[in-house]
Amino acid sequence: MGFNCGIVGLPNVGKSTLFNALTETAAAQAANYPFCTIEPNTGRVGVPDPRLEKLAHVGKSQKILPTSLEFVDIAGLVRGASRGEGLGNQFLGNIREVDAIIHVLRCFEDDDITHVEGGVDPVRDAEIIETELMLADLESLEKRQISLQKRARGNDREAQALLEIMDPLMAALREGKPARTAVPKGMELEASRLQLMTTKPVLYVCNVEEGAAATGNVHSEAVRKRAAAEGAGVVIVSAAIEAEVSQLPQEDRKDFLEGLGLSDSGLDRVIAAGYSLLGLKTYFTVGPKETRAWTITAGTKAPQAAAVIHNDFERGFIACETVAYEDYIAFNGEAGAKEAGKLRIEGKEYVVQDGDVLLFRFNV
């Protein structure tokens, strides 16, 4: 089960620097000129979860395996991308393939780093990219509408249903509103199949100067207000700091961050926010060999959660032994939780909750 977040933004806002720090590699070239990233770079990163250490301690596990999230560094977009300007067509195609958008905005002043629009204004930058995405989405829907209308006149029910979903989306896009604002209630899944970029969830990452990493600045505050108005998330980071932290030994990072007035890594917050943005949940398996985190979507039932480990687990699913994370820790593991009456046997209709410690029973 793969989930990914596309890192987007105008050229020279710090996307590739952030991606390099995220993946702790130099896979994406960071340079002071537009389009230094042409092919999208992809990296998988572990999702920070302090619960894993505690579970592993109780379970006396030899290894800890976190769940992971994929990040895709996509080429910088410029004004006119929906008409093919810059690397527009390729950029837009890459965005359609990701599950969520992490929009990096330049929120720092630096005369040595060129801004493609001539000056720093993150709200304007956000509007440029969203406008290009809306124009591309509208063009995509208008092209599909013609063939669907022909099919609908022939009583094609699938075409009729799609047109019913598309009509309010096109109306919103023509009014300059992203498609996500007009998705009919209860039709979110159907709308997602249209692969529209402006229905994808968005997280704004404000890339600030080092001195503003802990508090933000006037630019990041303007982004925060925009995000609040549209229900989007915001994380403040200094890509320069994160790049430096990523090169330090793990044991030195906490002291380095505290010296800068930071309680945690901005990257950890980006990863956690991306995970939340996708509506993902985590369950755990604990044993002497390993404690492991597994990713599911909210609302996943036990057999489908078992399939994340192996398809045979779903095919032969009988039941799952379930202990909530808090109870597993409080009663020192499965045996203690069972004795305290906190271990439950759940069946096929059980909806797995975030933090569940599970042991699947199956027979194939």
C-alpha positions as CSV (number, residue, x, y, z in Angstrom):
1,M,0.0,0.0,0.0
2,G,1.8,3.1,-1.2
3,F,0.9,6.7,-0.3
4,N,2.9,9.7,-1.6
5,C,3.1,13.5,-1.3
6,G,4.3,15.6,-4.2
7,I,6.5,18.5,-3.2
8,V,5.6,21.4,-5.4
9,G,6.4,25.1,-5.7
10,L,7.9,27.8,-7.9
11,P,11.5,27.5,-8.9
12,N,14.1,28.4,-6.2
13,V,11.8,28.2,-3.2
14,G,13.8,25.4,-1.5
15,K,11.9,22.3,-2.7
16,S,14.9,20.2,-3.6
17,T,16.8,21.3,-0.4
18,L,13.8,20.2,1.6
19,F,13.6,16.9,-0.3
20,N,17.3,16.2,0.2
21,A,17.0,16.7,3.9
22,L,13.8,14.6,4.0
23,T,15.5,11.7,2.4
24,E,18.9,12.4,3.9
25,T,20.4,12.0,0.4
26,A,21.7,14.3,-2.4
27,A,19.3,12.6,-4.8
28,A,17.8,15.9,-5.9
29,Q,20.2,18.6,-7.1
30,A,19.7,21.9,-5.3
31,A,20.9,24.8,-7.4
32,N,20.2,28.5,-7.8
33,Y,18.5,28.3,-11.2
34,P,15.1,27.3,-12.4
35,F,14.3,23.7,-13.4
36,C,17.3,22.1,-11.8
37,T,14.9,19.2,-11.0
38,I,13.6,17.8,-14.2
39,E,12.7,14.2,-13.6
40,P,10.8,13.8,-10.3
41,N,13.0,12.3,-7.6
42,T,11.3,9.9,-5.2
43,G,12.3,9.0,-1.6
44,R,10.7,7.0,1.2
45,V,11.1,8.2,4.7
46,G,10.2,6.7,8.1
47,V,7.2,8.3,9.9
48,P,8.4,9.4,13.4
49,D,6.3,7.7,16.1
50,P,7.4,7.8,19.7
51,R,5.1,4.9,20.5
52,L,7.4,2.4,18.7
53,E,10.2,2.7,21.2
54,K,7.9,2.1,24.1
55,L,6.2,-0.9,22.5
56,A,9.6,-2.4,21.6
57,H,10.8,-2.0,25.2
58,V,7.7,-3.8,26.5
59,G,7.9,-6.5,23.8
60,K,11.7,-6.9,24.1
61,S,11.9,-6.6,20.4
62,Q,15.2,-6.8,18.6
63,K,14.3,-4.4,15.8
64,I,12.0,-1.4,15.3
65,L,10.4,-0.9,11.8
66,P,8.5,2.4,11.4
67,T,5.9,2.8,8.7
68,S,6.9,5.0,5.8
69,L,5.7,7.7,3.4
70,E,6.9,8.5,-0.1
71,F,7.8,12.0,-1.2
72,V,8.2,13.1,-4.8
73,D,10.3,16.2,-5.7
74,I,8.6,17.7,-8.7
75,A,10.0,20.2,-11.1
76,G,9.3,23.9,-10.4
77,L,6.2,25.4,-12.0
78,V,6.0,28.8,-13.5
79,R,3.1,31.1,-14.5
80,G,1.6,29.8,-17.7
81,A,2.3,26.1,-16.9
82,S,-1.3,25.2,-17.8
83,R,-0.4,26.4,-21.3
84,G,2.8,24.4,-21.4
85,E,5.2,27.2,-20.2
86,G,8.4,26.0,-18.6
87,L,8.0,22.4,-17.8
88,G,4.3,22.8,-17.3
89,N,2.9,19.7,-19.0
90,Q,5.4,17.4,-17.4
91,F,4.9,19.0,-14.0
92,L,1.1,18.8,-14.1
93,G,1.3,15.1,-15.2
94,N,3.5,14.4,-12.1
95,I,1.1,16.1,-9.8
96,R,-1.8,14.1,-11.0
97,E,-0.1,10.9,-9.9
98,V,0.4,11.9,-6.2
99,D,-2.1,11.5,-3.4
100,A,-1.5,14.9,-1.7
101,I,0.4,18.1,-2.4
102,I,3.0,19.7,-0.2
103,H,3.4,23.2,-1.4
104,V,6.7,24.8,-0.5
105,L,6.6,28.6,-0.3
106,R,9.5,30.9,-0.1
107,C,9.1,33.0,3.1
108,F,12.7,34.4,3.4
109,E,14.5,37.4,1.9
110,D,17.9,36.7,0.2
111,D,19.2,38.9,-2.6
112,D,21.6,36.1,-3.6
113,I,18.8,33.7,-4.5
114,T,16.8,34.7,-7.6
115,H,13.0,34.7,-7.3
116,V,11.3,33.9,-10.6
117,E,8.6,36.5,-9.9
118,G,11.0,39.2,-8.9
119,G,10.2,39.5,-5.2
120,V,9.1,37.5,-2.1
121,D,5.3,37.1,-1.7
122,P,4.3,33.6,-0.7
123,V,0.5,34.3,-0.9
124,R,0.9,35.4,-4.5
125,D,3.1,32.4,-5.2
126,A,0.4,30.1,-3.8
127,E,-2.2,31.8,-6.0
128,I,0.0,31.4,-9.1
129,I,0.3,27.6,-8.6
130,E,-3.3,27.1,-7.6
131,T,-4.5,29.1,-10.6
132,E,-2.4,27.0,-13.0
133,L,-3.8,23.8,-11.4
134,M,-7.4,25.1,-11.7
135,L,-7.0,26.0,-15.3
136,A,-5.5,22.6,-16.1
137,D,-8.3,20.8,-14.2
138,L,-10.9,22.8,-16.1
139,E,-9.4,22.0,-19.4
140,S,-9.3,18.3,-18.5
141,L,-12.9,18.2,-17.5
142,E,-14.1,20.2,-20.6
143,K,-12.4,17.6,-22.8
144,R,-13.9,14.7,-21.0
145,Q,-17.4,16.4,-21.0
146,I,-17.8,16.2,-24.7
147,S,-17.4,12.4,-25.0
148,L,-19.4,11.8,-21.8
149,Q,-22.3,13.8,-23.1
150,K,-22.5,11.7,-26.2
151,R,-22.5,8.5,-24.1
152,A,-25.1,10.0,-21.7
153,R,-27.5,10.6,-24.6
154,G,-27.3,6.9,-25.3
155,N,-28.4,6.2,-21.7
156,D,-24.9,5.3,-20.5
157,R,-25.5,5.4,-16.7
158,E,-21.8,5.6,-15.8
159,A,-21.4,8.7,-18.1
160,Q,-24.6,10.2,-16.6
161,A,-23.2,9.7,-13.1
162,L,-19.8,11.2,-14.0
163,L,-21.5,14.3,-15.6
164,E,-23.5,14.8,-12.4
165,I,-20.3,14.9,-10.4
166,M,-18.4,17.1,-12.9
167,D,-21.0,19.8,-13.3
168,P,-20.5,21.5,-9.9
169,L,-16.8,21.0,-10.1
170,M,-16.6,22.8,-13.4
171,A,-18.8,25.6,-12.1
172,A,-16.5,26.1,-9.2
173,L,-13.3,26.1,-11.4
174,R,-14.9,28.7,-13.7
175,E,-15.4,30.9,-10.7
176,G,-11.8,30.6,-9.7
177,K,-12.4,28.1,-6.9
178,P,-10.5,24.8,-6.5
179,A,-12.6,21.7,-7.3
180,R,-12.3,20.4,-3.7
181,T,-14.7,23.2,-2.6
182,A,-17.5,21.7,-4.7
183,V,-17.3,18.0,-4.4
184,P,-20.8,16.7,-3.7
185,K,-21.2,15.2,-0.2
186,G,-20.7,11.5,-0.2
187,M,-19.1,11.5,-3.6
188,E,-15.5,12.0,-2.6
189,L,-14.3,8.7,-3.9
190,E,-16.0,9.1,-7.2
191,A,-14.5,12.6,-7.5
192,S,-11.0,11.3,-6.7
193,R,-11.2,9.0,-9.8
194,L,-11.3,12.1,-12.0
195,Q,-7.7,12.7,-11.0
196,L,-8.1,16.5,-10.5
197,M,-5.2,18.3,-9.0
198,T,-7.4,20.7,-7.0
199,T,-9.3,18.0,-5.2
200,K,-6.0,16.7,-3.6
201,P,-5.4,17.8,0.0
202,V,-2.8,20.5,0.5
203,L,-0.1,21.3,3.1
204,Y,1.7,24.6,2.9
205,V,5.4,24.4,4.0
206,C,6.8,27.9,4.8
207,N,10.5,27.9,4.1
208,V,11.8,30.7,6.4
209,E,15.3,32.0,7.3
210,E,17.2,30.3,10.1
211,G,16.3,33.0,12.7
212,A,12.6,32.6,12.1
213,A,12.5,28.7,12.3
214,A,11.0,28.7,15.8
215,T,8.6,31.6,15.5
216,G,7.9,32.2,11.8
217,N,7.8,35.6,10.3
218,V,5.5,38.1,8.6
219,H,5.5,36.0,5.4
220,S,4.6,32.8,7.1
221,E,1.9,34.5,9.1
222,A,0.3,35.6,5.8
223,V,0.3,32.0,4.6
224,R,-1.2,30.8,7.9
225,K,-4.1,33.2,7.4
226,R,-4.7,31.9,3.8
227,A,-4.4,28.3,4.9
228,A,-6.9,28.9,7.8
229,A,-9.4,30.4,5.3
230,E,-9.3,27.3,3.0
231,G,-8.9,24.6,5.7
232,A,-5.3,23.7,4.7
233,G,-2.4,22.8,7.0
234,V,0.8,24.8,7.6
235,V,4.3,23.8,8.8
236,I,7.1,26.3,9.3
237,V,10.6,25.0,8.5
238,S,14.0,26.4,7.6
239,A,15.2,24.1,4.8
240,A,18.8,25.4,5.4
241,I,18.6,24.2,9.1
242,E,17.0,20.9,8.1
243,A,19.7,20.2,5.5
244,E,22.3,20.8,8.2
245,V,20.5,18.6,10.8
246,S,20.2,15.8,8.3
247,Q,24.0,15.6,8.1
248,L,24.5,15.2,11.8
249,P,24.7,11.9,13.7
250,Q,21.3,11.0,15.2
251,E,22.6,11.5,18.8
252,D,23.7,15.1,18.1
253,R,20.5,16.3,16.5
254,K,18.4,17.0,19.6
255,D,21.1,19.2,21.2
256,F,21.6,21.1,17.9
257,L,17.9,21.9,17.5
258,E,17.5,22.9,21.2
259,G,20.4,25.3,20.7
260,L,18.4,27.0,18.0
261,G,15.3,27.1,20.2
262,L,13.6,24.2,18.4
263,S,11.9,21.4,20.3
264,D,11.8,19.1,17.3
265,S,12.8,18.8,13.6
266,G,10.7,20.7,11.1
267,L,11.0,17.6,8.8
268,D,9.4,15.4,11.5
269,R,6.5,17.8,11.5
270,V,6.3,17.8,7.7
271,I,6.2,14.0,7.6
272,A,3.6,13.8,10.4
273,A,1.5,16.4,8.7
274,G,1.7,14.6,5.4
275,Y,0.7,11.4,7.0
276,S,-2.3,13.1,8.6
277,L,-3.1,15.0,5.4
278,L,-3.7,11.6,3.7
279,G,-6.1,10.5,6.4
280,L,-3.8,7.6,7.4
281,K,-3.7,5.6,10.6
282,T,-1.2,3.3,12.2
283,Y,-1.5,-0.1,13.9
284,F,1.3,-2.1,15.4
285,T,2.5,-5.7,15.6
286,V,4.9,-6.5,18.5
287,G,7.1,-9.6,19.0
288,P,10.6,-10.6,20.1
289,K,12.0,-10.2,16.6
290,E,10.5,-6.8,15.8
291,T,8.0,-4.1,16.7
292,R,6.5,-2.7,13.5
293,A,4.1,0.0,12.4
294,W,1.7,-0.6,9.5
295,T,-0.2,2.0,7.5
296,I,-4.0,1.9,6.8
297,T,-6.6,4.5,5.8
298,A,-9.2,5.6,8.3
299,G,-12.1,3.3,8.4
300,T,-10.2,0.1,7.3
301,K,-11.7,-3.1,8.7
302,A,-9.6,-5.9,10.2
303,P,-9.3,-8.2,7.2
304,Q,-8.1,-5.4,4.9
305,A,-5.7,-4.2,7.6
306,A,-4.3,-7.8,7.7
307,A,-3.8,-7.7,3.9
308,V,-1.3,-4.9,4.4
309,I,1.0,-7.5,6.0
310,H,0.1,-10.3,3.5
311,N,-2.8,-11.1,1.2
312,D,-3.1,-14.5,2.8
313,F,-3.9,-12.9,6.1
314,E,-7.0,-11.4,4.5
315,R,-7.9,-14.5,2.6
316,G,-7.8,-16.7,5.6
317,F,-8.8,-14.2,8.2
318,I,-10.5,-15.6,11.3
319,A,-10.1,-12.9,13.9
320,C,-7.6,-10.5,15.5
321,E,-6.5,-10.2,19.1
322,T,-6.6,-6.5,19.8
323,V,-5.1,-4.3,22.6
324,A,-5.2,-0.5,22.5
325,Y,-1.7,1.1,22.7
326,E,-2.3,2.7,26.0
327,D,-3.5,-0.6,27.6
328,Y,-0.5,-2.5,26.1
329,I,1.9,0.0,27.8
330,A,-0.1,0.3,31.0
331,F,-0.3,-3.5,31.6
332,N,3.1,-4.3,30.3
333,G,2.2,-6.2,27.2
334,E,-0.3,-8.7,25.9
335,A,-0.3,-11.0,28.9
336,G,-1.0,-8.2,31.3
337,A,-3.6,-6.7,29.1
338,K,-5.4,-10.0,28.8
339,E,-5.3,-10.5,32.6
340,A,-6.8,-7.0,33.0
341,G,-9.6,-7.7,30.5
342,K,-8.2,-5.3,28.0
343,L,-7.5,-7.8,25.2
344,R,-10.4,-8.2,22.8
345,I,-11.1,-10.7,20.0
346,E,-12.4,-8.8,17.0
347,G,-14.0,-10.1,13.8
348,K,-14.3,-9.2,10.2
349,E,-16.4,-6.0,10.8
350,Y,-14.0,-4.5,13.3
351,V,-12.7,-1.1,12.2
352,V,-9.1,-0.9,13.2
353,Q,-8.2,2.1,15.4
354,D,-5.0,4.2,15.4
355,G,-2.6,2.7,17.9
356,D,-4.1,-0.8,18.0
357,V,-1.7,-3.6,18.7
358,L,-2.9,-6.5,16.7
359,L,-2.2,-10.3,16.4
360,F,-4.1,-11.8,13.4
361,R,-5.5,-15.3,13.4
362,F,-5.9,-16.8,10.0
363,N,-6.0,-20.1,8.1
364,V,-5.3,-20.7,4.5
